[in-house]
Structures are given as C-alpha cells and as structure tokens.
Amino acid sequence: MNPHEIKLKRTESVLKELVPEAIQTLNDSRVRMLDVIDVKCSKGKSDCKVYLDPHEYTQEEEEHFIRLISKARPIIEEYCMSEQGWYRSPTMTFIFDHQLEKSKKIEELFKQISKEK
C-alpha cells in the first residue's frame, strides 16, 4: 500500500465511526434507526458513499429514508468536519447495501444444490 491508499483507508475508517455518531445526534427518530455498514471514499476524498443496512425495508421505505437522510446530509458533514478539525468533509451519498441479501441467496442456492447431490 502506498501512502495515499493508507490515508484513504484512514479517512474511511474515521468516517465509519463518525457518521453513525452524527446520525444519532439528529432529532428525527426515523433517521436514527438507520445503521451504517460501510463507507467508501473516492480517490480524491471529495466524495464518499455511505452504505446503509436495508433490514427488511420495502422499496418505498428505503426511498423515504434516503430522502430524509439526504436532507440531513449537511448536518452530518458538518459534524464530521467539527469532530476531526477538517477544512472540508467529503460530499456524502447514502445508499442501501443489498450485497448481504444477495450473498445469503447464493449460499441458500449452494445448500440446495448440495442437498440434491
């Protein structure tokens, strides 16, 4: 790993801790229910994607939560800047991560295949 990659990973790690803290400081209890799974920054650290746990939300509920948390994005970014003393924070994009569900389905398919053999 080169020094740039190390700094990028460090920033992602810090944001992974700070974003849930910032979400918990919000007044809206619906948004405070959201759990952060992962944070991935762009190479220049100007943008980052915050992956949220989808739980058992429907598509309409997910869209509603994305609208709510997108409105709170400036507050979350300000919290991260003030906690770390940064000059600026990455612009955050919130996404529900369905990878875990997909991997569970694949595992179930493999189990079914092994039972059939």
Chimera marker file (.cmm) of the C-alpha trace (Angstrom):
<marker_set name="trace">
<marker id="1" x="0.000" y="0.000" z="0.000" r="1" g="1" b="0" radius="0.5"/>
<marker id="2" x="1.237" y="3.413" z="-0.870" r="1" g="1" b="0" radius="0.5"/>
<marker id="3" x="0.827" y="6.419" z="1.477" r="1" g="1" b="0" radius="0.5"/>
<marker id="4" x="-2.168" y="7.745" z="-0.492" r="1" g="1" b="0" radius="0.5"/>
<marker id="5" x="-4.066" y="4.464" z="-0.051" r="1" g="1" b="0" radius="0.5"/>
<marker id="6" x="-3.262" y="4.441" z="3.662" r="1" g="1" b="0" radius="0.5"/>
<marker id="7" x="-4.659" y="7.974" z="4.077" r="1" g="1" b="0" radius="0.5"/>
<marker id="8" x="-7.768" y="6.974" z="2.128" r="1" g="1" b="0" radius="0.5"/>
<marker id="9" x="-8.352" y="3.918" z="4.349" r="1" g="1" b="0" radius="0.5"/>
<marker id="10" x="-7.791" y="6.035" z="7.464" r="1" g="1" b="0" radius="0.5"/>
<marker id="11" x="-10.356" y="8.583" z="6.291" r="1" g="1" b="0" radius="0.5"/>
<marker id="12" x="-12.858" y="5.817" z="5.534" r="1" g="1" b="0" radius="0.5"/>
<marker id="13" x="-12.280" y="4.328" z="8.982" r="1" g="1" b="0" radius="0.5"/>
<marker id="14" x="-12.810" y="7.675" z="10.710" r="1" g="1" b="0" radius="0.5"/>
<marker id="15" x="-15.974" y="8.347" z="8.713" r="1" g="1" b="0" radius="0.5"/>
<marker id="16" x="-17.271" y="4.869" z="9.505" r="1" g="1" b="0" radius="0.5"/>
<marker id="17" x="-17.181" y="5.858" z="13.186" r="1" g="1" b="0" radius="0.5"/>
<marker id="18" x="-18.290" y="9.481" z="12.841" r="1" g="1" b="0" radius="0.5"/>
<marker id="19" x="-21.286" y="9.075" z="10.513" r="1" g="1" b="0" radius="0.5"/>
<marker id="20" x="-23.259" y="6.825" z="12.930" r="1" g="1" b="0" radius="0.5"/>
<marker id="21" x="-22.450" y="9.246" z="15.756" r="1" g="1" b="0" radius="0.5"/>
<marker id="22" x="-23.708" y="12.145" z="13.636" r="1" g="1" b="0" radius="0.5"/>
<marker id="23" x="-26.882" y="10.245" z="12.723" r="1" g="1" b="0" radius="0.5"/>
<marker id="24" x="-27.565" y="9.618" z="16.415" r="1" g="1" b="0" radius="0.5"/>
<marker id="25" x="-27.403" y="13.360" z="17.130" r="1" g="1" b="0" radius="0.5"/>
<marker id="26" x="-30.254" y="14.092" z="14.696" r="1" g="1" b="0" radius="0.5"/>
<marker id="27" x="-33.701" y="14.920" z="16.049" r="1" g="1" b="0" radius="0.5"/>
<marker id="28" x="-35.614" y="12.629" z="13.684" r="1" g="1" b="0" radius="0.5"/>
<marker id="29" x="-36.014" y="9.218" z="15.337" r="1" g="1" b="0" radius="0.5"/>
<marker id="30" x="-36.742" y="7.587" z="11.969" r="1" g="1" b="0" radius="0.5"/>
<marker id="31" x="-33.294" y="8.504" z="10.675" r="1" g="1" b="0" radius="0.5"/>
<marker id="32" x="-31.622" y="7.427" z="13.918" r="1" g="1" b="0" radius="0.5"/>
<marker id="33" x="-32.842" y="3.865" z="13.216" r="1" g="1" b="0" radius="0.5"/>
<marker id="34" x="-30.503" y="3.580" z="10.221" r="1" g="1" b="0" radius="0.5"/>
<marker id="35" x="-27.307" y="1.557" z="10.610" r="1" g="1" b="0" radius="0.5"/>
<marker id="36" x="-24.128" y="2.312" z="8.690" r="1" g="1" b="0" radius="0.5"/>
<marker id="37" x="-22.460" y="-0.768" z="7.190" r="1" g="1" b="0" radius="0.5"/>
<marker id="38" x="-19.535" y="0.774" z="5.350" r="1" g="1" b="0" radius="0.5"/>
<marker id="39" x="-18.071" y="4.000" z="3.954" r="1" g="1" b="0" radius="0.5"/>
<marker id="40" x="-16.098" y="4.181" z="0.707" r="1" g="1" b="0" radius="0.5"/>
<marker id="41" x="-14.309" y="7.376" z="-0.330" r="1" g="1" b="0" radius="0.5"/>
<marker id="42" x="-13.307" y="8.410" z="-3.824" r="1" g="1" b="0" radius="0.5"/>
<marker id="43" x="-9.585" y="8.666" z="-4.574" r="1" g="1" b="0" radius="0.5"/>
<marker id="44" x="-9.549" y="12.408" z="-4.022" r="1" g="1" b="0" radius="0.5"/>
<marker id="45" x="-11.639" y="12.091" z="-0.833" r="1" g="1" b="0" radius="0.5"/>
<marker id="46" x="-14.057" y="14.695" z="-2.177" r="1" g="1" b="0" radius="0.5"/>
<marker id="47" x="-16.979" y="12.249" z="-2.314" r="1" g="1" b="0" radius="0.5"/>
<marker id="48" x="-17.943" y="9.204" z="-0.315" r="1" g="1" b="0" radius="0.5"/>
<marker id="49" x="-20.672" y="6.609" z="-0.388" r="1" g="1" b="0" radius="0.5"/>
<marker id="50" x="-22.243" y="5.648" z="2.909" r="1" g="1" b="0" radius="0.5"/>
<marker id="51" x="-23.750" y="2.170" z="2.775" r="1" g="1" b="0" radius="0.5"/>
<marker id="52" x="-26.772" y="1.604" z="4.996" r="1" g="1" b="0" radius="0.5"/>
<marker id="53" x="-28.251" y="-1.639" z="6.293" r="1" g="1" b="0" radius="0.5"/>
<marker id="54" x="-31.553" y="-2.313" z="4.478" r="1" g="1" b="0" radius="0.5"/>
<marker id="55" x="-33.005" y="-4.510" z="7.269" r="1" g="1" b="0" radius="0.5"/>
<marker id="56" x="-36.437" y="-5.548" z="5.979" r="1" g="1" b="0" radius="0.5"/>
<marker id="57" x="-37.457" y="-2.209" z="4.483" r="1" g="1" b="0" radius="0.5"/>
<marker id="58" x="-39.610" y="-2.073" z="1.383" r="1" g="1" b="0" radius="0.5"/>
<marker id="59" x="-38.522" y="-0.113" z="-1.675" r="1" g="1" b="0" radius="0.5"/>
<marker id="60" x="-40.850" y="2.763" z="-0.734" r="1" g="1" b="0" radius="0.5"/>
<marker id="61" x="-39.478" y="2.886" z="2.819" r="1" g="1" b="0" radius="0.5"/>
<marker id="62" x="-35.908" y="2.897" z="1.522" r="1" g="1" b="0" radius="0.5"/>
<marker id="63" x="-36.679" y="5.800" z="-0.805" r="1" g="1" b="0" radius="0.5"/>
<marker id="64" x="-38.306" y="7.664" z="2.079" r="1" g="1" b="0" radius="0.5"/>
<marker id="65" x="-35.269" y="7.098" z="4.339" r="1" g="1" b="0" radius="0.5"/>
<marker id="66" x="-32.896" y="8.222" z="1.568" r="1" g="1" b="0" radius="0.5"/>
<marker id="67" x="-34.874" y="11.455" z="1.174" r="1" g="1" b="0" radius="0.5"/>
<marker id="68" x="-34.811" y="12.055" z="4.944" r="1" g="1" b="0" radius="0.5"/>
<marker id="69" x="-31.101" y="11.385" z="5.385" r="1" g="1" b="0" radius="0.5"/>
<marker id="70" x="-30.210" y="13.363" z="2.256" r="1" g="1" b="0" radius="0.5"/>
<marker id="71" x="-31.874" y="16.391" z="3.827" r="1" g="1" b="0" radius="0.5"/>
<marker id="72" x="-29.724" y="15.843" z="6.929" r="1" g="1" b="0" radius="0.5"/>
<marker id="73" x="-26.519" y="15.389" z="4.890" r="1" g="1" b="0" radius="0.5"/>
<marker id="74" x="-25.148" y="18.914" z="5.561" r="1" g="1" b="0" radius="0.5"/>
<marker id="75" x="-25.593" y="18.414" z="9.319" r="1" g="1" b="0" radius="0.5"/>
<marker id="76" x="-23.782" y="15.061" z="9.182" r="1" g="1" b="0" radius="0.5"/>
<marker id="77" x="-20.941" y="16.523" z="7.112" r="1" g="1" b="0" radius="0.5"/>
<marker id="78" x="-20.632" y="19.495" z="9.490" r="1" g="1" b="0" radius="0.5"/>
<marker id="79" x="-20.463" y="17.115" z="12.458" r="1" g="1" b="0" radius="0.5"/>
<marker id="80" x="-17.632" y="15.147" z="10.815" r="1" g="1" b="0" radius="0.5"/>
<marker id="81" x="-15.712" y="18.332" z="9.994" r="1" g="1" b="0" radius="0.5"/>
<marker id="82" x="-16.018" y="19.725" z="13.504" r="1" g="1" b="0" radius="0.5"/>
<marker id="83" x="-15.079" y="16.444" z="15.215" r="1" g="1" b="0" radius="0.5"/>
<marker id="84" x="-11.928" y="15.965" z="13.127" r="1" g="1" b="0" radius="0.5"/>
<marker id="85" x="-10.982" y="19.611" z="12.582" r="1" g="1" b="0" radius="0.5"/>
<marker id="86" x="-11.127" y="19.163" z="8.834" r="1" g="1" b="0" radius="0.5"/>
<marker id="87" x="-11.355" y="22.100" z="6.463" r="1" g="1" b="0" radius="0.5"/>
<marker id="88" x="-13.975" y="20.261" z="4.425" r="1" g="1" b="0" radius="0.5"/>
<marker id="89" x="-15.812" y="16.989" z="4.530" r="1" g="1" b="0" radius="0.5"/>
<marker id="90" x="-16.432" y="14.577" z="1.649" r="1" g="1" b="0" radius="0.5"/>
<marker id="91" x="-19.810" y="15.011" z="-0.012" r="1" g="1" b="0" radius="0.5"/>
<marker id="92" x="-21.831" y="12.035" z="1.171" r="1" g="1" b="0" radius="0.5"/>
<marker id="93" x="-24.163" y="9.869" z="-0.857" r="1" g="1" b="0" radius="0.5"/>
<marker id="94" x="-26.349" y="7.428" z="1.053" r="1" g="1" b="0" radius="0.5"/>
<marker id="95" x="-27.133" y="4.011" z="-0.427" r="1" g="1" b="0" radius="0.5"/>
<marker id="96" x="-28.818" y="0.910" z="0.948" r="1" g="1" b="0" radius="0.5"/>
<marker id="97" x="-26.458" y="-2.057" z="0.590" r="1" g="1" b="0" radius="0.5"/>
<marker id="98" x="-28.179" y="-5.224" z="-0.592" r="1" g="1" b="0" radius="0.5"/>
<marker id="99" x="-24.989" y="-7.281" z="-1.005" r="1" g="1" b="0" radius="0.5"/>
<marker id="100" x="-25.619" y="-9.258" z="2.193" r="1" g="1" b="0" radius="0.5"/>
<marker id="101" x="-29.046" y="-10.326" z="0.961" r="1" g="1" b="0" radius="0.5"/>
<marker id="102" x="-27.593" y="-11.396" z="-2.379" r="1" g="1" b="0" radius="0.5"/>
<marker id="103" x="-24.840" y="-13.425" z="-0.738" r="1" g="1" b="0" radius="0.5"/>
<marker id="104" x="-27.389" y="-15.136" z="1.536" r="1" g="1" b="0" radius="0.5"/>
<marker id="105" x="-29.453" y="-16.114" z="-1.503" r="1" g="1" b="0" radius="0.5"/>
<marker id="106" x="-26.375" y="-17.511" z="-3.222" r="1" g="1" b="0" radius="0.5"/>
<marker id="107" x="-25.469" y="-19.518" z="-0.107" r="1" g="1" b="0" radius="0.5"/>
<marker id="108" x="-29.016" y="-20.911" z="0.032" r="1" g="1" b="0" radius="0.5"/>
<marker id="109" x="-28.734" y="-21.959" z="-3.617" r="1" g="1" b="0" radius="0.5"/>
<marker id="110" x="-25.451" y="-23.737" z="-2.908" r="1" g="1" b="0" radius="0.5"/>
<marker id="111" x="-27.062" y="-25.543" z="0.037" r="1" g="1" b="0" radius="0.5"/>
<marker id="112" x="-29.947" y="-26.655" z="-2.170" r="1" g="1" b="0" radius="0.5"/>
<marker id="113" x="-27.523" y="-27.904" z="-4.821" r="1" g="1" b="0" radius="0.5"/>
<marker id="114" x="-25.523" y="-29.850" z="-2.233" r="1" g="1" b="0" radius="0.5"/>
<marker id="115" x="-28.717" y="-31.440" z="-0.859" r="1" g="1" b="0" radius="0.5"/>
<marker id="116" x="-29.771" y="-32.513" z="-4.347" r="1" g="1" b="0" radius="0.5"/>
<marker id="117" x="-26.462" y="-34.293" z="-4.920" r="1" g="1" b="0" radius="0.5"/>
<link id1="1" id2="2" r="1" g="1" b="0" radius="0.2"/>
<link id1="2" id2="3" r="1" g="1" b="0" radius="0.2"/>
<link id1="3" id2="4" r="1" g="1" b="0" radius="0.2"/>
<link id1="4" id2="5" r="1" g="1" b="0" radius="0.2"/>
<link id1="5" id2="6" r="1" g="1" b="0" radius="0.2"/>
<link id1="6" id2="7" r="1" g="1" b="0" radius="0.2"/>
<link id1="7" id2="8" r="1" g="1" b="0" radius="0.2"/>
<link id1="8" id2="9" r="1" g="1" b="0" radius="0.2"/>
<link id1="9" id2="10" r="1" g="1" b="0" radius="0.2"/>
<link id1="10" id2="11" r="1" g="1" b="0" radius="0.2"/>
<link id1="11" id2="12" r="1" g="1" b="0" radius="0.2"/>
<link id1="12" id2="13" r="1" g="1" b="0" radius="0.2"/>
<link id1="13" id2="14" r="1" g="1" b="0" radius="0.2"/>
<link id1="14" id2="15" r="1" g="1" b="0" radius="0.2"/>
<link id1="15" id2="16" r="1" g="1" b="0" radius="0.2"/>
<link id1="16" id2="17" r="1" g="1" b="0" radius="0.2"/>
<link id1="17" id2="18" r="1" g="1" b="0" radius="0.2"/>
<link id1="18" id2="19" r="1" g="1" b="0" radius="0.2"/>
<link id1="19" id2="20" r="1" g="1" b="0" radius="0.2"/>
<link id1="20" id2="21" r="1" g="1" b="0" radius="0.2"/>
<link id1="21" id2="22" r="1" g="1" b="0" radius="0.2"/>
<link id1="22" id2="23" r="1" g="1" b="0" radius="0.2"/>
<link id1="23" id2="24" r="1" g="1" b="0" radius="0.2"/>
<link id1="24" id2="25" r="1" g="1" b="0" radius="0.2"/>
<link id1="25" id2="26" r="1" g="1" b="0" radius="0.2"/>
<link id1="26" id2="27" r="1" g="1" b="0" radius="0.2"/>
<link id1="27" id2="28" r="1" g="1" b="0" radius="0.2"/>
<link id1="28" id2="29" r="1" g="1" b="0" radius="0.2"/>
<link id1="29" id2="30" r="1" g="1" b="0" radius="0.2"/>
<link id1="30" id2="31" r="1" g="1" b="0" radius="0.2"/>
<link id1="31" id2="32" r="1" g="1" b="0" radius="0.2"/>
<link id1="32" id2="33" r="1" g="1" b="0" radius="0.2"/>
<link id1="33" id2="34" r="1" g="1" b="0" radius="0.2"/>
<link id1="34" id2="35" r="1" g="1" b="0" radius="0.2"/>
<link id1="35" id2="36" r="1" g="1" b="0" radius="0.2"/>
<link id1="36" id2="37" r="1" g="1" b="0" radius="0.2"/>
<link id1="37" id2="38" r="1" g="1" b="0" radius="0.2"/>
<link id1="38" id2="39" r="1" g="1" b="0" radius="0.2"/>
<link id1="39" id2="40" r="1" g="1" b="0" radius="0.2"/>
<link id1="40" id2="41" r="1" g="1" b="0" radius="0.2"/>
<link id1="41" id2="42" r="1" g="1" b="0" radius="0.2"/>
<link id1="42" id2="43" r="1" g="1" b="0" radius="0.2"/>
<link id1="43" id2="44" r="1" g="1" b="0" radius="0.2"/>
<link id1="44" id2="45" r="1" g="1" b="0" radius="0.2"/>
<link id1="45" id2="46" r="1" g="1" b="0" radius="0.2"/>
<link id1="46" id2="47" r="1" g="1" b="0" radius="0.2"/>
<link id1="47" id2="48" r="1" g="1" b="0" radius="0.2"/>
<link id1="48" id2="49" r="1" g="1" b="0" radius="0.2"/>
<link id1="49" id2="50" r="1" g="1" b="0" radius="0.2"/>
<link id1="50" id2="51" r="1" g="1" b="0" radius="0.2"/>
<link id1="51" id2="52" r="1" g="1" b="0" radius="0.2"/>
<link id1="52" id2="53" r="1" g="1" b="0" radius="0.2"/>
<link id1="53" id2="54" r="1" g="1" b="0" radius="0.2"/>
<link id1="54" id2="55" r="1" g="1" b="0" radius="0.2"/>
<link id1="55" id2="56" r="1" g="1" b="0" radius="0.2"/>
<link id1="56" id2="57" r="1" g="1" b="0" radius="0.2"/>
<link id1="57" id2="58" r="1" g="1" b="0" radius="0.2"/>
<link id1="58" id2="59" r="1" g="1" b="0" radius="0.2"/>
<link id1="59" id2="60" r="1" g="1" b="0" radius="0.2"/>
<link id1="60" id2="61" r="1" g="1" b="0" radius="0.2"/>
<link id1="61" id2="62" r="1" g="1" b="0" radius="0.2"/>
<link id1="62" id2="63" r="1" g="1" b="0" radius="0.2"/>
<link id1="63" id2="64" r="1" g="1" b="0" radius="0.2"/>
<link id1="64" id2="65" r="1" g="1" b="0" radius="0.2"/>
<link id1="65" id2="66" r="1" g="1" b="0" radius="0.2"/>
<link id1="66" id2="67" r="1" g="1" b="0" radius="0.2"/>
<link id1="67" id2="68" r="1" g="1" b="0" radius="0.2"/>
<link id1="68" id2="69" r="1" g="1" b="0" radius="0.2"/>
<link id1="69" id2="70" r="1" g="1" b="0" radius="0.2"/>
<link id1="70" id2="71" r="1" g="1" b="0" radius="0.2"/>
<link id1="71" id2="72" r="1" g="1" b="0" radius="0.2"/>
<link id1="72" id2="73" r="1" g="1" b="0" radius="0.2"/>
<link id1="73" id2="74" r="1" g="1" b="0" radius="0.2"/>
<link id1="74" id2="75" r="1" g="1" b="0" radius="0.2"/>
<link id1="75" id2="76" r="1" g="1" b="0" radius="0.2"/>
<link id1="76" id2="77" r="1" g="1" b="0" radius="0.2"/>
<link id1="77" id2="78" r="1" g="1" b="0" radius="0.2"/>
<link id1="78" id2="79" r="1" g="1" b="0" radius="0.2"/>
<link id1="79" id2="80" r="1" g="1" b="0" radius="0.2"/>
<link id1="80" id2="81" r="1" g="1" b="0" radius="0.2"/>
<link id1="81" id2="82" r="1" g="1" b="0" radius="0.2"/>
<link id1="82" id2="83" r="1" g="1" b="0" radius="0.2"/>
<link id1="83" id2="84" r="1" g="1" b="0" radius="0.2"/>
<link id1="84" id2="85" r="1" g="1" b="0" radius="0.2"/>
<link id1="85" id2="86" r="1" g="1" b="0" radius="0.2"/>
<link id1="86" id2="87" r="1" g="1" b="0" radius="0.2"/>
<link id1="87" id2="88" r="1" g="1" b="0" radius="0.2"/>
<link id1="88" id2="89" r="1" g="1" b="0" radius="0.2"/>
<link id1="89" id2="90" r="1" g="1" b="0" radius="0.2"/>
<link id1="90" id2="91" r="1" g="1" b="0" radius="0.2"/>
<link id1="91" id2="92" r="1" g="1" b="0" radius="0.2"/>
<link id1="92" id2="93" r="1" g="1" b="0" radius="0.2"/>
<link id1="93" id2="94" r="1" g="1" b="0" radius="0.2"/>
<link id1="94" id2="95" r="1" g="1" b="0" radius="0.2"/>
<link id1="95" id2="96" r="1" g="1" b="0" radius="0.2"/>
<link id1="96" id2="97" r="1" g="1" b="0" radius="0.2"/>
<link id1="97" id2="98" r="1" g="1" b="0" radius="0.2"/>
<link id1="98" id2="99" r="1" g="1" b="0" radius="0.2"/>
<link id1="99" id2="100" r="1" g="1" b="0" radius="0.2"/>
<link id1="100" id2="101" r="1" g="1" b="0" radius="0.2"/>
<link id1="101" id2="102" r="1" g="1" b="0" radius="0.2"/>
<link id1="102" id2="103" r="1" g="1" b="0" radius="0.2"/>
<link id1="103" id2="104" r="1" g="1" b="0" radius="0.2"/>
<link id1="104" id2="105" r="1" g="1" b="0" radius="0.2"/>
<link id1="105" id2="106" r="1" g="1" b="0" radius="0.2"/>
<link id1="106" id2="107" r="1" g="1" b="0" radius="0.2"/>
<link id1="107" id2="108" r="1" g="1" b="0" radius="0.2"/>
<link id1="108" id2="109" r="1" g="1" b="0" radius="0.2"/>
<link id1="109" id2="110" r="1" g="1" b="0" radius="0.2"/>
<link id1="110" id2="111" r="1" g="1" b="0" radius="0.2"/>
<link id1="111" id2="112" r="1" g="1" b="0" radius="0.2"/>
<link id1="112" id2="113" r="1" g="1" b="0" radius="0.2"/>
<link id1="113" id2="114" r="1" g="1" b="0" radius="0.2"/>
<link id1="114" id2="115" r="1" g="1" b="0" radius="0.2"/>
<link id1="115" id2="116" r="1" g="1" b="0" radius="0.2"/>
<link id1="116" id2="117" r="1" g="1" b="0" radius="0.2"/>
</marker_set>
